[in-house]
Structure formats: structure tokens, C-alpha cells
């Protein structure tokens, strides 16, 4: 991935880049809004989960917009 690269990609059982688990949209990576580092994670995350940037240490709360896109609120 170069330049803007893909970020905030959802995940499912068939393709590690998009989908839902138990009816909830889930993700396996995020781009830190503070330092722009890509952060892949082992366990999928979704609305209401807390995340930690592995590079700069910033913490975020995951919120899903009405259109299903992930938004990260710095804690």
C-alpha cells in the first residue's frame, strides 16, 4: 500500500478485508489519526471498543457512523 493506502477495513470469514461477525461490522486494522501509522490487530474490533496505537501510544474509542464507516475518538 502506497500513498493513502487502504485503512479502516472491515473483516469477515471469507475475506480478511471486509464483512460482519455476529451481525456487527468489525475491523482488523486502523490508521492512527495522530501519527498515521497502520495498526493491524489480532482480534477484530467494532463499535464501542478501545484501541491503542502501537506506534505513538494514543488511545481511541471506536464509533461507527450511520453509514457504517469507523470513526476514532481520541481518549
Buried (B, 14 or more C-beta within 10 A) or exposed (E): EEEEEEBEBBBBEEEBEBBBEEEEBBBBBBBBBBEEEBBEBEEBBBBEBEBBBEEEEBEBBBEBEEEEEBEBEEE
